[in-house]
């Protein structure tokens, strides 16, 4: 046995010593950049002196780093500055690389980027969300220094309705391979036949750089690196199409997101000249106009959220580790789908959705050739002038086809993607749609009341108003056609706000599925009028009624609530930097509504409790009339209907004045809940008694200092409990990390949470106090936050004031193995130090 082991070891060493140079290399191009804010003449030239510029690494978001400012910023984009920024990087390419095909890939640059190599312009990209690449060969200096320079023009800092960030805010790579090669996004994988016993995998490979015959070899391996299947194509065509049959495939789904890797090798004259690895999943899905959504043959309700592309304290500076954390948090409360609102998101996020089993509605853009209003001081003022708000709509007709098709090419192989959305609420930019709706539906509010679906009346009214010209439908039809030119395996969709008019005129008919934004009142009338059309709740209030309207109708596949995480922008008045109308706040802490929706979307027994002084609550109680609800609309100057997106006024603590009447609200999926105050039962109530209204069990309780506890019961048995306690002064700080170890790769992150406790060990949930972080060893403090929408303090610091008694830091690994130490202090109190390993 020992001799055999020695022989195997010798063979392994011999084989490793004979490994040839890889035909393709992909270099991390994120490090050793120079940056300056402000326009610089001739900064693209090799001779330009950048010695005074800042040394930075990518991804980089200068809007986040420069911080929040009240003046010369915009509420729409989160009160941060834009401007013009320049990036430069010095790099070498050895003479031995001459003859190779070399290009640089940018995952996203916001916005209006112009890229130069050694003073020569490579190209321009207007869209700040698009991924793109440039060939470098023509202008490279082999065996000598090269300068790549990028000018980013975000002077129009109010160019969208939400936070964008500024700069090279996603990853950059340098790719080197043979002259004969697979281009960027040159592999497409589909699974046209799928069942539990057999699947057909079709792989289409594009080859560039030769007119000679080539061979394409494909090996498929599973997650454990076991070879599953093999295929060889020798027809010599530049687009090789191969079909592989896989027996007993491991299907990709929301519970078990099984992934395979296809290793595609290009051979010329018997030698491998290029090689690409492409992950994919085997799954089958379909939408049915009567019965909703099916994944791998099983009916599934979409429990979806909308996401913007910023990541809280780091702004838009892309981080896979942060996306992993955020998607896992969403999964933990039952979310199974994400709508990428309202633009192409990070490729890293797409990878995470594949890995964690999150279905994706992939979206193109928020506005087409007619812009939407942008706000300066507060949401809804729409006071931004064109010079500071000009954006993608100005160049839509020039770039739309290219950008839309690039999105599809880039994300084609992600099994998580199940829909291509061509736009969001575009009808608002075509006044004739709203005018038609208003003429047909006098004296009703379309948000809440079912409108007329008299197609003859609607059509005649629209014809009279417009003369029959409907440019919205024309553009939508073209966009949908461009999608089908790239992908016929997935349906198209758009987010519609006036579906009765859109379907009658043809806009809604341009797509396979019509998404209804805040239009649950239309569900039944729509389905009756257009029974063959698939619909979906593409944007919904974070409200029980929205979910109830979905689960009570088989033909509604599910909903996408607005939003999963709090996001910057759509803000104001200062210092409100964004909207916490979500399931998780800016720092990633679960909101009360997150707990509420967890009770709706998960079956694990759960109770949670919040409190509100009766004098402030929208709920009121009398013995004669029982519980009543009086919605408090958002006060001016902000649009008063914003309250529809906001949650109830609630607190997560038990600290009030003696005898003050408090409305105690319990979120639960248990059959019953019982409330105890200092050990005395205040009664047991059934959830069913509230299921027709708001699904919140309520008590009105005079405040008394002590312990408030709620217990959940199923079948008369206690299955969960939750406690709030009156608290004193801070006596202890608790610090915890979501990860015990990080990869020593310069990228991996840990989320470190700080909580405060009094002398009795009860968590304090209503205190604001400054926390100071100290990070030493082989990690760095990346950012801090407290989750509050009014927090406009810098994030790139070691100090943060707690909100609701909590704060959070994001710690990033370095490239060194070993340990990092993290500790915190508040005043004279120091928390226990924790260690995080770097491996």
TADA-V852741 format. One record per helix or strand of 3 or more residues. SS is the DSSP state (a for helix, b for strand). FROM is the first residue (numbers start at 0). LEN is the number of residues. If there is no record, write none. Layout:
BEGIN
ss=<SS,SS>
from=<FROM,FROM>
len=<LEN,LEN>
END
This chain:
BEGIN
ss=<a,b,b,b,a,b,a,b,b,b,b,a,b,b,b,b,b,b,b,b,b,b,b,b,a,a,b,a,b,a,a,b,a,a,a,a,b,a,a,b,a,b,a,b,a,b,b,b,a,b,b,b,a,b,b,b,b,b,b,b,b,b,b,b>
from=<1,24,32,53,61,82,94,100,112,119,131,136,144,171,186,197,214,226,238,259,270,284,291,301,311,319,336,346,358,385,391,416,425,430,454,470,490,498,507,512,519,533,543,555,591,606,618,625,639,660,671,679,686,696,706,716,729,748,769,778,798,805,817,833>
len=<16,4,5,3,5,11,3,6,5,6,4,3,10,6,8,9,7,7,9,9,10,4,4,6,3,13,4,10,5,4,20,8,4,10,12,16,6,7,3,5,10,7,8,6,10,7,4,4,5,8,6,7,4,6,8,9,8,10,8,7,3,8,9,5>
END
